[in-house]
Amino acid sequence: MVQLESVQLLRSRFIQPAAAASDIDPPTRYELTPFDGMMRIALYQKRILFFERGDSRMDFAAVVAALEESLRWVLVSFRPLCGRMVVDQDLSSGLWIDCSGETSVQFAEAQTAARLEDLGDFEPSEFCDSLVEIGCSPKYPWDPKLPLLFVQVTRFGCGGISLGIAFSHQTMDGVSAWNFMKSWAERARSRGTSPLPRVSCYAYKSPMLSERQLEETARMGGFALGMATKNTIKPKLGVKKFKATREAIRALKTSLPSFSSFELVCADYWRRMVASAVEAGILNADECYFVILVNCRGRIASMPDSYFGNGITGTRVRANVCELLGGGGICNAARAIHEGIAGLRDVEGSVLVINKFVEELARNGAEIPAHKPGQSVLVVSSPRHPIFECDFGFGRPVGVTFGTNDLDDSKLYLFPAADGNGMDVTVCMRVEALDKFV
């Protein structure tokens, strides 16, 4: 693997949205919602795309110019990304984005002598982190001077490039981020002729629930308000990337046709991760959990498919460890996941509960309380994200990765495969458990 210092920053500047003609002045303030509040203490997210550019006739200067110009125009639709995050002193008042000043995002260009082939399967690494450099490690409470979006385009020694973004998770989720990237790519590829996308920014209207309703929703969802405690365990983690091919998924569906591909892949890796934690002597509990993130766009009237912001909630399912690891374990896991997703009815109530829970964590300077090691698996990202549709005019991406700051114990990452053959699955666990993973 190439070394971190092999990336050289060439130039960095602030980019403002284009002055698009409009009869309506853009808002100068965006009030964030409980969905965004759930991410109050979440770290900046990094996503990096890699392009070979084997047959591209554009030199690097032309690539940078095209990306910069198309970015200015797509930011007209995604204007909140140009603002700055404000954290009210009274946490119950929430978060908001200030767009009253000279709004901008940070755009950088860099170069490296490394070759794309040096990066193997594009697993997250310190080197990949340097492909979208923030210059600091921002944490809550957020600095009001900090851009909400950082962009970096890097030229590789082989002629390939990477395009990385680092974004405030309070501002948008993965669905919004990839919608932004796809819209930017369409604008760049069409050389400015594609129409600007219409998006609905933070239009969600939250219901009012009593304390009793919040407590009942918390009980049903498995959240305990008042449990905010400091988590000081920092285990040594390992990362491995696997592929769930169409053929492998088809084989699972042949024996278990009632479940979706997503449910079966999650069930298979949940069972295998629990088995490795047990074999490594890390997990000795009777029960284990699986946490699924659910996109609420289309589930709520004020949250259409074009909704920009955070629109994700979570549901947690449980299983008996012996039943998960015994005969029929994958069926038991898939059934639990299926019923958890199907049973997620009180979406808005669950969001208010989680938001209140995170406010409590932030107020106490705490982190998300951990289960016993290896007991709870979280799946993030989605094989449905339009990652490989992001052609900026110099070919489709050949790979994608994410930041190491997002790595955590017992975490599962799903991305569409670059070759279209199923899903890429990244497993992050304690090294002693990952050594047992089969």
N, C-alpha and C positions, 0 to 999 in steps of 0.2 A: 504494500500500500504506500502511496506517495505521502510525503510529509506535509504537515499543515502549512509550513512557511513557503511552500512552492506556489502559492497563489499571490499574485502581485496586483494590488489595487492601482488602477491607472487614473481614474477620474471619478468624482462623485459630485452630484448636484441635486437640487430640488426641482421637481417637475410639478407644474400647476396644470389644472384642467384647461382645455381649450375654451375660448370665449364663444360658446355656441349661442346662436340667436334663439331667444325665447321670450315669450310674453310674460313669463312667471319668473320672478327672482328665486334662486335656489334658497332653501332654508339655511339659516345661520346657526341653528341649534337642532340637534337630533336627540330626543329623549329615548334612551334605551329601555328595553322591556325586561320582564322577569326571565325570559329565555336568555338574554344577554347577561343578566345578573348572575345566572348560574355559572357563568365563566369569569366571574369577577376576579378571581385570583389565578386563573389559568395563564400559563406562560405564552409568549409569542410562538406561533406555529411556523415552521419552515417547510416549504415544499420546493423541490428542485427537479426540473425536467432536463433531460440530456438529448442532444441532437447530433447526428453524425454529419449532416450537410454534405454527403459524399458527392452529390451531383449539383450542388448549389453554385450559382455563378456570382452570388453576392459576396463581396469581401466583408471583413468584420466591421469596418466603418459604416458600410451601407446597412448591415444588419442592425447595428446600434441606432442609426438614424431612423430606420423604419420602426423599430420597437418604441423608440422615444416618441415619435410623432403619433403613432397609433395609441400609445398609452395616454397621451394628453387628451385624445378624443374619447376614449372609452371611460375615462374618469369623469366625464360629463354626466354619465349615467350612474356611476358608482362614486359620487361626490363625497359621501361620508368617509371614504378611505383617505381623503385629503385633510381631514380635520385633526383635532387633538382631543385626547380623552380627558375628561374632567371627573374627578372623584369628589363628590360632596362630602364635607366633614361629617354630616349626619348620614350614616350609611343607609338608613331606611329611605333616604331620598333617591338613592340609586346612582346611576352613571349617566353621563350625557356627553355628546360629541360637539365640540365648539368649532364651527366653520365660519366664524365671523371675521377672522383675520386673513392673511395671505395663505390660503390652504395649499398644501403640497404633499407629495410623497418623495421619498429619497430614491434616486436612481444612480447606480454605480456600474462601471465597467472595469473588468479585470482580465488578467491573462495568467496562464500557467503552462509550464513545459510538460505537464502530465498528459497522458493520453487516456481517452475514454476506456480503453481496454484495461488500464491499470485499476479501474474501479470495480472490476468483476461484476457481481450481480447488483451493484449500486446499493449495498447495505449502508445504513446510516453510519457516519464516522465523523471524526473531528475535521478531516479534510473536506468532506461534503458540507459540513457546517460553514466552512470558510467560503463556500460558493454563494452564500448570501449573508454577508457580514453585517451585523448590527452595530458592533463597536462597544457593546456593553451587554450585561445580562439583566434586562429590565424585569422588575418584580412589582407586585402590588405594594403600596398605592402607586399608581402610574404617574410618571413624570409628564406634566401637561405640555412639555416642549417636545416630547418624543413622537416622531411620525408613527402613524398607524400602519403604514405599509412601506417596506423596504424592498427594492428590486435590484438584482445584480445579474448582469450578463457577463459570462466568462469565456474567453477563447482558450481552447486546449491546443497543445502542441500538434495534435493529429489533424487539426482543422475543425474538429467538432466544437460545439459550444454547450454551455449549460445556462439555463434561465431559472433563477431562484427568486422566490418571494418569502418574506417573513412578515407576518401580519398579526395584528392584535386580535386575540380570540374573543375579546369582548365586543369587537366590531362585527365579526362574521364567523360562521362555521365553515366546515369543509364544503358543504353544498354550495354556499355562496361564493367561496373562494374559487372553486372550479368553474362555476358559472361566470365569474369575473374573468378567469384565465381563458375560457373558451370564447367569450365575447371579445376579449383583447386579440386573440389569435385570428378570429374572423375579420376584425377590422384591419389587422396588419396584412393578412393574406390577400384581402381584396384591394389593398392599397388605398384604403379610405373610402371605398364605394359602398360597403355594407352599411345598413342603417344602424344607428345606435340602439342598443337594447332598451326595452322598457322594464324597469324594476320597481318593486314596491318596497321602499325603505322603512323598516321599523313600524309598519302599519298595524301590527298586532295590538288588539285591545284586550287587556287582561280583566277577567272577572274578579269580583270581590268575594272573598271567602272569610267566614268567621274563624276565630281561633279554634273552635271545636271542629269545624270542617277541615282545617289544616292538620290538626292532630290526627283525625281519623284517616285522612289521605296518607299521612306519614306512616301510620301504623300499617295500612294496607300495602304500602310500597316498600316496607322494610327499613324506613329511615327513622332514626331516633333523634328528634330535636333535643339539643342540649348535650350532645355527645362530642362536641368539638374538643379534641385533645391534640397535643403536639406529637407528631410522628417523627421520631429521631432515627429510625432504622434506615440505614443506607447500605443495602446489600450490594455485593459485586454482581453485575448483570452480564449476561451473554445474549447474543443475537444470532439467529439463524434464519435464512430465507428458504422457503419451500415453494413448490408449485402444485396446485390442485388442478390437474389437467381436466379437460372436458371428458376424457375417457374415464378418469378416476371418479369424477362426479357422476357420470352416467352409470357406472357400476354401483355406486351408492343408491342412486335413484331406482335402479332395477329392483333392489331388495327392499327399499323403503320409498315407494312412489308417492306417499301422502305428503311428503315434506319438500320444501323448496331447496334449490341448490345452496342458497345462503345458510339455511337452517342445518343442512347436512354437513357442510364444510365446518361451520362453527361447532357442531356437535362432535365431529371427528377430532378436531384439535382441542376442544375442551377436555374430552376424555383422555387424550394422549398427554396433555399438560398436567392433568391431575395425577395420572399414572406415574409420570416422571417425578412429580413432587413427592408422591408416596414412596417410590423406590429410593429416592435420595434421602429419605428420612426427614424431609422438611414438613410434610403434612401428615398429621395424625388425628384430624378431626373427623367426626361422623358425617358432617354435611359439607357441601361445597356450593359455590355460587357462580353464576355467569351473568355479566352485565352487558346489556344490549342497548345501543344508541338508536333511537327511532326518529326518522324525519317526520315532522308534523305538518309539512307543507301539503295542502290538500285535505288534511284531517280537520283543520280549523278554518272557519269561513273567512277570517281576516288574514289568513296566511296562504296566499295562492302559490303556485309553482314558481312564480317570478319573485317571490319574497326575498329581500336582502336583509341579512342580519343573522342572528342565531335562531334556528328553528328546530332544535334537536332536544329531545328529552330521553330519559333512560328508564329501563325497566330491569329488575333483577329477578332471576329465577334461581331455584335451589334444587339440589339433588342429593340423594344419599350416595356417599362415596362408594360403598360396596355395590350398589345397584348400577352405578356409572361404570365401574370397572369389571363387573361380571358379564355373563352372557347376555346379549341384548343391550349392552351398555350404550351403544351409539343410538339405538332406538329410544331409550329412556332419555338421553340427552336431547335428541331432536324434538321429542314430544314436549319436554319442559320448555325449550326455546320457543317452539311453535305456540304453545299455550300462553307463554309470557307476552309474546307480541300480539296475539289475538285478544288477549285479555286487557290490553292497555286502552281502557275506555276513558278514564278521567285524566286526559292528557294535561289539561290546563291546571287542574288541582295539583297534580304531581309536580308541575313546573314551579308553582308558587311555593310548595313545600321545599323543593331542592334549593330554590333561590333563597329562602329564609335560612336554610341550613348553611349555605355558603356565606351569607351575610354574617352569620354567627362565627364561622371559621375566620373570616377576615377581621372581624372585630377583636377576636382573641389572639390574632397573629398565629393561627394554627394551620395545619395542613389537613388534607382529607384523611380521616382515621383509617388505618389499615386493618384488614382481617388478618387471621393467622397466615404466615407465609404459605403461598401456594393455594390458599383456600378460595380466593375469588379471582376469576379471569374476566378481563374487560376486552371487548372487541371494538375496534375503532376503524375509521375510514370506511370505504365501500367499494365493491367491485363494479358498482354502477356509475361511479364518477367518470365524467367524459375526459379522462386524462389524456388518452391517446388520440383524441379529436383536436387537440391543441396544436394545430399546424399553423405556424406564424409566417409561412411563405417559404420555408427552407426545409420542408419535410416533417413527417410525423416524429414525435419523440421516440427514442429507443429505450428509455428507462426513466424511472422516477425514484426519488428517495425523500426522506424527511429528516428533521433535526434530532440530534441525540438528546436534546433537552426533553423530548417527548417520551423517551424510553422509561419504562417502569416495570416493576416485577409483575409477572403473570399478565402480560398484555399481548394482544393479538391484533395484527394489522392486515387488512384485506385491501388489495388493489387489483384492478384488471390486469391481466398479463399483457405484456407489450406485444407479443405475437398473436394475441387474440385467443390463445388456447387456455381458457379457464381463468384461474385467479393466481396471483402471487400472494403468498402468505408469509408474513414475518412474525416470528415468535421471539418474545423477550422474556427471559426468566433468570432466576439466580443460576450462576454458572454450574453449581453442583446438580441442579435439577435438569438444566439443558443438556448436560453430559449424558443423562439417562433418557433423553427424549428419542423416541423411535416412531 
